[in-house]
Amino acid sequence: MRVTQGCFSFLPDLTDEQITAQVQYCLEKGWAVNIEFTDDPHPRNTYWEMWGLPMFDLRDAAGIMRELSECRRVYGDRYIRMSGFDSSHGWESVRISFIVNRPKEEPGFRLERQEIGGRSIRYTTRAYAVDRPEGERYGG
Amino acid sequence: MTKPATESAPGDAVDTIDLRKEFEAVDIASVLTELDRELIGLVPVKTRIREIASLLLVERIRQKMALATTFPTLHMSFTGNPGTGKTTVALRMAGILHKLGFVRRGHVINVTRDDLVGQYIGHTAPKTKEILKKAMGGVLFIDEAYYLYRPENERDYGQESIEILLQVMESQREDLVVILAGYGDRMEKFFQSNPGFRSRIGHHIDFPDYSDAELLAIAELMLNEQNYRFSEEAREAFIRYIAVRKTQPLFSNARSIRNALDRIRLRQANRLVSRLDRMLTSEDVMGIEAGDVLASRVFSGGTDAPGGRPST
């Protein structure tokens, strides 16, 4: 099951050229661009690991694309996303976030039903991938 | 956004190009005339820049005709004494490269050893990479580049920085242009011990010292920009000032001139304020008198060298 999180996730995966254009857009808006990765695809997993530091004060996307390719080299079997953080007053939050790398196989989620008092049921989702320990979830 | 190399696919290559139109389209002529007007002297440097600009223009046309196969090496080394205009030219160079489309943004990141080399193990690589990332799409100007390499200390981290630089200079030639600057003899030694640098640099440009007449022209240009002017006697005095100052230690060409002018303006202001009861005309506030120049310590056998001002 294809994970859809953040911008563009219902489109086909972005090509490097398209990613460059998006990153350049962020830089021109003055946002700091971050690279984050994880192997826990649960939608409530908000805070992913950061690759290096947030990249402030850059002018051109080439440097970030270089970092991305470094990150892919190490964590190519995980989800990698980019986010643009707007530090200007009043925003001070992430303005854009999109997935730039995903595992080859995405096993998807299991729906668990828990029967509780009476005939009530609690639902929860659990990614099949997290049954395995961190770092080994996608054949890495 | 697009690199010149990707502007046209081989399929839509053109056969003929109007050279004049191309020349006017990129508007380097205005940059070159500006260079001529605002930079006094430096004839060999200007000739070289003109040559590089022409080469790049032709290269651009070749790319449009799908004849260019490789991206030209644009890394440069500027050698010359302090105050000969290396940084100023680097800024202009970025403008020229940007107009011709060989760098995408045209900004200049000005760094020295401190910005590239770390203080402990593992500090250097992130620091250098950080700077390189900032310089992407523009020009990285490394002032006094020879300090990167300290042969007397074999555990110096400069070498690590040099290796990263060399790697990026080679692999990301389309993304950034590196300009190294420094004194001639020390740069020569630096290149001897780091042959990798020399071979990756396409253009070595030597900045000559200014002659007395050129220094005077620079002084007058600076004064003009600030709406001051020399009186006839003050100009004579300043010519003598240049001659004396040149023989003193720590003379750094145009920078010394700028500092001297700053002090002269100080003395002029003091002279005007010392006589309060009168009406001033604009002539008075613009005019610099011989006395303002002659009060300099240079004429009384002292030195006008600023204490500990970093020289480039």
Boltz contact constraints between the chains, C-beta under 6 A:
constraints:
  - contact:
      token1: [A, 58]
      token2: [B, 133]
      max_distance: 6.0
  - contact:
      token1: [A, 58]
      token2: [B, 134]
      max_distance: 6.0
  - contact:
      token1: [A, 59]
      token2: [B, 105]
      max_distance: 6.0
  - contact:
      token1: [A, 59]
      token2: [B, 107]
      max_distance: 6.0
  - contact:
      token1: [A, 59]
      token2: [B, 137]
      max_distance: 6.0
  - contact:
      token1: [A, 60]
      token2: [B, 104]
      max_distance: 6.0
  - contact:
      token1: [A, 60]
      token2: [B, 105]
      max_distance: 6.0
  - contact:
      token1: [A, 60]
      token2: [B, 136]
      max_distance: 6.0
  - contact:
      token1: [A, 60]
      token2: [B, 137]
      max_distance: 6.0
  - contact:
      token1: [A, 62]
      token2: [B, 136]
      max_distance: 6.0
  - contact:
      token1: [A, 62]
      token2: [B, 175]
      max_distance: 6.0
  - contact:
      token1: [A, 63]
      token2: [B, 133]
      max_distance: 6.0
  - contact:
      token1: [A, 63]
      token2: [B, 136]
      max_distance: 6.0
